[in-house]
Amino acid sequence: MNVLLLLVVFSIIVVSEMRFLQGEKLEAIFIGLWAPTILGFMNFLKYRK
């Protein structure tokens, strides 16, 4: 599951960069904030036990 979530985080970063380079800066920032949120959720699940 961790590998899958890390792939999702990587793809979110790529999509955010593509949006930024296309000129949609606010949308890119919004999408880019999903990555640290997912990583934080992964940490929460890891240390919850």
C-alpha positions as CSV (number, residue, x, y, z in Angstrom):
1,M,0.0,0.0,0.0
2,N,2.9,2.4,0.8
3,V,4.3,2.0,-2.7
4,L,1.0,2.7,-4.3
5,L,0.5,5.9,-2.2
6,L,4.1,7.0,-3.0
7,L,3.3,6.6,-6.7
8,V,0.1,8.6,-6.3
9,V,2.1,11.4,-4.5
10,F,4.7,11.4,-7.3
11,S,2.0,11.6,-10.0
12,I,0.4,14.5,-8.1
13,I,3.7,16.4,-8.1
14,V,4.1,15.8,-11.9
15,V,0.5,17.0,-12.6
16,S,1.1,20.0,-10.4
17,E,4.3,20.9,-12.3
18,M,2.5,20.5,-15.6
19,R,-0.3,22.8,-14.6
20,F,2.2,25.4,-13.3
21,L,4.1,25.4,-16.6
22,Q,0.8,25.7,-18.5
23,G,0.1,29.0,-16.6
24,E,-2.6,27.7,-14.2
25,K,-0.6,28.7,-11.1
26,L,-3.4,28.7,-8.5
27,E,-4.7,25.3,-9.6
28,A,-1.1,24.0,-9.5
29,I,-0.6,25.2,-6.0
30,F,-3.9,23.6,-4.9
31,I,-3.0,20.2,-6.5
32,G,0.5,20.4,-5.2
33,L,-0.8,20.7,-1.6
34,W,-2.3,17.2,-1.9
35,A,1.1,15.5,-1.8
36,P,2.2,16.6,1.7
37,T,-1.3,15.9,2.9
38,I,-1.2,12.3,1.7
39,L,2.3,11.8,3.1
40,G,1.1,13.1,6.5
41,F,-1.8,10.7,6.3
42,M,0.7,7.9,5.6
43,N,2.7,8.9,8.7
44,F,-0.5,9.0,10.8
45,L,-1.4,5.5,9.7
46,K,2.2,4.2,10.3
47,Y,2.5,5.5,13.9
48,R,-1.1,4.9,14.9
49,K,-0.4,1.4,16.1
